[in-house]
Amino acid sequence: MRGRTWAVVGAIALLLAFASYVVAPNSPGIPLTLGERDLRDLRFRQGLDLQGGLHVRLEADAPPGRELQAGDLEAARRIIENRINALGVAEPVIQVEGDRRLIVELPGIDDPDEAIRLFRETGNLSIVDTGAEFFEENARLDLPERYPVVLTGRDLVAADVGYDQLGRPLVTFQLTEEAGARFETFTGANLGSVLTITIDAVVVNSARINGVIRDRGEITGRFQPDEAKRIAIQLRYGALPVPLKVVQTLSVRPTLGQESLAASVRAGLVGAILVALFMVLYYRVPGVVACLALPVYVVVVFACIKLVPITLTLAGVAGFILSVGVAVDANILIFERTREEVRSGRTIRTAIETGFNRAWPSIRDSNFTALIICVVLFGFGSGGIRGFAVTLALGIVMSMFSAITVSRTLLRVAVTIPGVRRPGLFGGEFRLREGEA
């Protein structure tokens, strides 16, 4: 058992070292990589309330004679959310306001104009037969009054960014099976004709049909990489059901969030110190063990937050602080059971093992109940509520690991130290008299 215990101690030490490496900014040492990223380059992702960002109010800009249909705004909200997520924006908030407006909040945006352009444009793709006519890029075409439309964005299965042989960016696309068969027939019957690709009736490029094309194609032009990515995202996630116009744009500063975060950290530190004093004075050796296990728990949780990654908001910080209380609560359940076993006359080692075994069902059931609540909050909430649920759930899972593995192992190590196996150091000042329950 001792050899196994020391093996677990070594595993915990390695886990703590790795987690510390991930959490520490610009930590020195041998570079460790996750995929193509150096772990030292990872940063905590912060929400709008902590790092600031962009707040945009959009309004439906339906053309004359076009009334908004039920579900148009909700469909636009989903498409905008998909487009923004493809940009890698952390924890965006997109909400419907009233009958014609959408609220979009984007934390940490580097290029607000590009972001607004991405979710404002409808992204309607059309591939039209322009006969023998070539058109310059950015020209506008009246569709479909003058030129027949061969394919639209609804015929696409996928779109992505690619590069030609000279390294110039382009947009690749794949058609549905039915559209591919139709396109094959059309291109086979119209060799030499000109196809013009437009997005929102603006010409991207024109090209002559030199061969039969079936289900795959390319959109080429004088694209910058960011522009090609934007077009691919628009095509991939579909066209907006209604055009949108920007009615208000606000740049949000993180001052209030930073002040609240600083206050939360101070409150958390004061609370941690008071809890540590209580644990040591009341539970003695087990209390000291809990204080040693808690930093391991904190570092591992923060490492998981960076690696997943989870976006930190004020609500998420509150969830983490609450999870610390859950971790301490699990230790209290274990130590109380251990204390009861010591007072009943068991040896220290036996009391520790029995105490953990007796406390586990209560810890398991209470934590699983809390995890169910987190799932409900995540499923029905949005924005900060989801961040709170995810952070709390992660903390709960790690608290079970901390209490059952870290605290238990440290207690096993502690009782190997001479002089520690005294009942008084575990709350066993007396034994129950014969006949007492």
C-alpha positions in Angstrom: 0.0 0.0 0.0 2.9 2.4 0.8 4.4 1.9 -2.6 1.1 2.6 -4.3 0.5 5.7 -2.2 3.9 7.1 -3.1 3.2 6.4 -6.8 0.0 8.4 -6.5 2.0 11.2 -4.8 4.3 11.2 -7.8 1.4 11.4 -10.3 -0.1 14.3 -8.3 3.2 16.1 -8.3 3.5 15.7 -12.1 0.0 16.9 -12.6 0.6 19.9 -10.4 3.9 20.7 -12.3 2.1 20.5 -15.7 -0.9 22.5 -14.5 1.5 25.2 -13.1 3.4 25.3 -16.4 0.1 25.9 -18.3 -1.2 28.5 -15.9 2.0 30.5 -15.5 2.4 33.3 -18.1 5.6 33.1 -20.1 6.9 30.4 -18.0 10.5 29.3 -18.8 11.6 25.8 -19.5 11.3 23.2 -22.2 8.5 24.2 -24.6 5.5 21.8 -24.4 3.1 21.8 -27.3 -0.6 21.1 -27.7 -1.1 20.5 -31.4 0.8 23.4 -33.0 0.5 25.7 -30.0 3.1 26.3 -27.3 1.4 25.9 -24.0 3.2 29.0 -22.7 1.4 31.1 -25.4 -2.1 30.1 -24.1 -4.0 33.0 -22.5 -7.2 33.1 -20.5 -10.1 34.0 -22.7 -12.1 36.8 -21.2 -15.6 37.9 -21.7 -17.0 41.4 -22.6 -17.2 42.4 -19.0 -13.6 41.7 -18.3 -11.7 42.7 -21.4 -14.2 45.0 -23.2 -15.3 44.7 -26.8 -18.0 45.7 -29.2 -21.8 46.2 -28.6 -23.8 46.5 -31.8 -27.5 47.0 -32.3 -28.8 45.8 -35.7 -32.2 46.3 -37.3 -34.0 44.4 -40.0 -33.8 46.4 -43.3 -36.4 44.6 -45.4 -36.8 46.0 -49.0 -40.1 47.7 -49.9 -42.9 45.3 -50.2 -41.1 42.6 -48.2 -42.6 42.0 -44.8 -40.7 40.2 -42.0 -41.8 36.6 -41.6 -42.2 34.8 -38.3 -38.8 33.3 -37.4 -36.8 35.6 -39.6 -35.0 37.3 -36.7 -34.4 34.0 -34.9 -32.9 32.5 -38.1 -30.7 35.6 -38.6 -29.6 35.3 -34.9 -28.5 31.7 -35.4 -26.7 32.4 -38.7 -24.8 35.4 -37.1 -23.9 33.3 -34.1 -22.4 30.6 -36.4 -20.5 33.2 -38.4 -19.0 34.9 -35.3 -18.1 31.5 -33.8 -16.2 30.7 -37.0 -14.2 33.9 -36.4 -13.0 32.5 -33.0 -14.7 35.2 -30.9 -15.0 34.0 -27.3 -18.5 34.0 -25.7 -20.4 36.2 -28.1 -23.9 37.2 -27.0 -26.6 37.5 -29.8 -30.1 38.3 -28.6 -33.4 39.3 -30.3 -34.8 42.6 -29.2 -38.4 43.4 -30.0 -39.8 42.6 -33.5 -37.0 44.0 -35.7 -33.7 44.3 -33.8 -30.8 42.1 -32.7 -28.2 42.9 -30.0 -24.7 41.6 -30.7 -21.9 41.7 -28.0 -18.4 40.7 -29.1 -15.6 40.6 -26.5 -12.0 41.3 -27.5 -12.7 42.2 -31.1 -9.5 43.5 -32.9 -11.2 44.7 -36.1 -14.8 45.9 -35.4 -15.4 47.0 -39.0 -14.6 43.5 -40.4 -16.8 41.8 -37.7 -19.7 44.1 -38.5 -19.3 43.6 -42.2 -19.3 39.8 -41.7 -22.6 39.6 -39.9 -24.3 42.5 -41.6 -24.1 41.2 -45.2 -26.7 38.7 -46.3 -24.2 36.4 -48.1 -26.4 35.5 -51.1 -24.4 33.5 -53.6 -25.4 33.3 -57.2 -23.6 31.7 -60.2 -25.2 33.2 -63.3 -24.9 32.6 -67.1 -23.8 35.9 -68.6 -23.4 34.4 -72.1 -20.3 36.1 -73.7 -20.1 39.0 -71.3 -17.2 39.3 -68.7 -17.7 41.6 -65.7 -15.1 43.4 -63.6 -14.9 42.6 -59.9 -17.2 44.6 -57.6 -19.6 45.4 -60.5 -23.3 45.0 -59.6 -25.7 42.8 -61.6 -29.5 42.9 -61.7 -30.5 39.4 -60.9 -32.4 37.5 -62.0 -34.1 40.0 -64.4 -31.3 40.0 -67.0 -29.3 36.9 -66.5 -30.4 33.4 -65.6 -29.2 32.0 -62.3 -27.6 28.6 -62.5 -26.7 28.0 -58.9 -27.4 29.6 -55.5 -26.1 29.4 -52.0 -28.8 26.8 -51.2 -27.0 24.4 -53.6 -23.8 24.4 -51.5 -22.8 21.7 -49.0 -19.5 23.2 -47.8 -17.2 26.2 -48.4 -13.7 26.7 -47.3 -10.5 28.8 -47.9 -7.9 27.3 -50.3 -4.8 28.4 -52.2 -3.8 28.1 -55.8 -0.4 27.0 -57.1 1.1 30.5 -56.5 -0.2 30.6 -52.9 -3.0 33.1 -53.6 -6.1 32.6 -51.5 -9.4 31.4 -53.1 -12.7 29.9 -51.9 -13.5 26.3 -52.6 -17.1 25.0 -52.5 -18.9 21.7 -52.9 -22.4 21.2 -54.3 -25.2 18.9 -53.3 -25.6 15.8 -55.3 -28.7 17.1 -57.1 -27.1 20.5 -57.8 -23.9 18.8 -59.0 -25.7 16.7 -61.5 -27.6 19.8 -62.7 -24.4 21.8 -63.0 -22.7 19.0 -64.9 -25.4 19.0 -67.5 -25.4 22.8 -67.8 -21.6 23.1 -68.2 -21.5 20.2 -70.6 -24.0 22.0 -72.8 -22.6 25.5 -72.6 -18.8 25.1 -73.2 -17.3 28.5 -74.0 -20.0 30.5 -72.2 -19.2 32.8 -69.3 -20.2 32.1 -65.7 -20.2 35.1 -63.3 -20.1 34.5 -59.6 -21.8 37.1 -57.4 -22.3 37.6 -53.7 -25.2 39.9 -52.8 -25.4 40.8 -56.5 -21.8 42.1 -56.5 -19.5 40.4 -59.0 -16.6 38.3 -57.5 -15.3 37.1 -60.8 -16.2 35.9 -64.3 -14.7 32.8 -66.0 -15.3 30.9 -69.2 -16.5 27.3 -69.1 -13.6 25.3 -70.5 -14.7 21.9 -69.3 -17.5 20.0 -67.6 -17.8 20.8 -63.9 -19.8 18.6 -61.5 -19.9 19.0 -57.7 -16.8 21.0 -56.8 -15.6 24.5 -57.8 -13.5 27.5 -56.9 -14.2 31.2 -56.5 -11.0 33.1 -57.4 -10.2 36.8 -57.3 -7.8 39.3 -55.9 -8.7 38.2 -52.4 -6.8 38.9 -49.2 -6.7 35.9 -46.8 -9.2 37.6 -44.4 -11.6 38.4 -47.2 -11.5 34.8 -48.5 -12.2 33.6 -45.0 -15.1 36.0 -44.7 -16.7 34.8 -47.9 -16.2 31.2 -47.0 -17.9 31.8 -43.6 -20.9 33.5 -45.3 -21.3 30.7 -47.8 -20.8 28.0 -45.2 -23.4 29.2 -42.8 -26.0 30.4 -45.3 -27.5 33.7 -46.3 -29.4 35.9 -43.9 -33.2 35.8 -44.4 -33.3 39.6 -44.3 -30.7 42.4 -44.7 -29.6 44.1 -41.5 -28.5 47.7 -40.8 -26.4 49.0 -38.0 -28.3 51.4 -35.8 -25.9 51.7 -32.9 -22.3 50.8 -32.2 -20.7 51.1 -28.8 -17.1 50.3 -27.7 -17.3 48.8 -24.2 -14.4 49.4 -21.8 -13.6 46.7 -19.2 -13.2 49.2 -16.3 -16.3 48.1 -14.3 -15.5 44.4 -14.9 -11.9 44.8 -13.8 -13.0 46.6 -10.6 -15.6 43.9 -9.9 -13.0 41.2 -10.6 -10.5 42.8 -8.2 -13.2 43.0 -5.5 -14.1 39.3 -6.2 -10.5 38.2 -5.9 -10.0 40.1 -2.6 -13.2 38.6 -1.2 -12.1 35.2 -2.4 -8.7 35.5 -0.7 -10.2 36.7 2.6 -12.7 33.9 2.5 -10.0 31.3 1.7 -7.8 32.5 4.7 -10.8 32.4 7.1 -11.8 28.9 5.9 -8.1 27.7 6.1 -7.9 29.0 9.7 -11.2 27.2 10.6 -10.1 23.9 9.0 -6.7 23.9 10.8 -8.0 24.9 14.2 -11.0 22.6 14.1 -9.8 19.5 12.2 -6.1 19.8 12.9 -4.0 17.4 10.8 -6.9 16.8 8.3 -7.4 20.5 8.1 -3.7 21.1 7.3 -4.1 18.4 4.6 -7.1 20.2 3.1 -5.2 23.5 3.0 -2.4 21.7 1.1 -4.8 20.0 -1.3 -6.7 23.3 -2.1 -3.9 24.9 -4.1 -3.6 21.8 -6.2 -7.3 22.0 -6.9 -7.1 25.7 -7.9 -4.1 25.3 -10.2 -5.6 22.3 -12.0 -9.0 24.0 -12.5 -7.3 27.1 -14.0 -5.2 24.9 -16.2 -8.4 23.2 -17.5 -10.0 26.7 -18.1 -7.0 27.6 -20.3 -6.8 24.3 -22.1 -10.5 23.8 -23.0 -10.6 26.9 -23.3 -13.4 28.4 -21.2 -14.2 32.1 -21.5 -13.9 33.8 -18.1 -16.6 36.3 -17.2 -17.6 37.7 -13.8 -20.3 35.1 -13.6 -17.7 32.4 -14.4 -15.4 33.7 -11.6 -18.4 33.5 -9.2 -18.9 29.9 -10.4 -15.3 29.1 -9.6 -15.4 30.7 -6.1 -18.6 28.7 -5.4 -16.8 25.5 -6.6 -14.1 26.2 -4.1 -16.7 26.0 -1.4 -17.9 22.7 -2.8 -14.4 21.4 -2.6 -14.0 22.4 1.1 -17.5 21.0 1.8 -16.4 17.5 0.5 -13.4 17.6 2.8 -15.5 18.5 5.7 -17.8 15.5 5.1 -14.8 13.2 4.9 -13.1 14.6 8.0 -16.3 14.4 10.1 -16.6 10.7 9.2 -12.9 10.1 10.0 -13.3 11.9 13.3 -16.3 9.6 14.2 -14.2 6.6 13.4 -11.3 7.8 15.6 -13.6 8.6 18.5 -15.1 5.1 18.2 -11.6 3.6 18.9 -10.4 2.7 15.4 -6.7 3.1 14.5 -5.9 6.3 12.5 -5.2 4.4 9.2 -8.4 2.4 9.5 -10.4 5.6 10.5 -9.1 7.4 7.4 -10.0 4.7 5.0 -13.4 4.1 6.6 -14.1 7.8 6.8 -13.5 8.2 3.1 -15.6 5.2 2.2 -18.5 6.4 4.3 -18.4 10.0 3.0 -18.2 9.1 -0.7 -21.9 8.3 -1.3 -22.9 11.7 0.2 -20.3 13.5 -1.8 -21.2 11.7 -5.0 -25.0 12.3 -4.7 -24.7 16.0 -3.8 -22.2 16.7 -6.6 -24.2 14.8 -9.2 -27.3 16.9 -8.2 -25.3 20.1 -8.6 -24.0 18.8 -12.1 -27.6 18.3 -13.2 -28.4 21.9 -12.2 -25.3 23.0 -14.3 -26.6 21.1 -17.3 -30.0 22.7 -17.0 -28.5 26.2 -16.7 -26.3 25.6 -19.7 -29.2 24.2 -21.8 -31.6 27.0 -21.1 -29.2 29.9 -20.4 -27.0 32.0 -22.6 -23.9 34.2 -22.4 -22.7 34.6 -18.8 -25.2 32.0 -17.4 -23.6 29.4 -19.6 -20.1 30.5 -18.5 -21.2 30.2 -14.9 -22.6 26.7 -15.5 -19.5 25.5 -17.3 -17.1 26.9 -14.7 -19.1 25.5 -11.8 -19.4 22.1 -13.4 -15.6 21.9 -14.0 -15.0 23.0 -10.4 -17.4 20.3 -9.1 -15.7 17.5 -11.1 -12.2 18.7 -10.0 -13.4 19.0 -6.4 -14.4 15.3 -6.3 -10.9 14.4 -7.7 -9.3 16.7 -5.1 -11.2 15.3 -2.1 -11.1 11.6 -3.0 -7.6 11.4 -4.5 -5.4 14.3 -3.4 -6.7 14.7 0.2 -6.8 11.0 0.8 -3.2 10.5 -0.5 -1.9 13.4 1.5 -3.5 11.9 4.7 -2.0 8.5 4.0 1.4 10.2 3.7 0.8 12.3 6.8 0.2 9.3 9.0 3.7 7.9 8.1 5.3 10.9 9.9 6.3 10.0 13.5 4.1 11.7 16.1 1.2 12.4 13.7 -0.8 9.2 14.5 -2.1 10.6 17.8 -5.9 10.5 18.1 -5.9 14.1 19.5 -4.5 15.4 16.2 -7.5 13.9 14.4 -10.2 15.0 16.9 -10.2 11.7 18.9 -9.8 13.2 22.4 -12.0 10.5 23.8 -13.4 7.0 23.1 -17.1 6.1 23.3 -17.9 4.2 26.4 -19.1 0.7 26.1 -22.8 0.6 25.1 -22.8 4.1 23.6 -23.9 4.5 19.9 
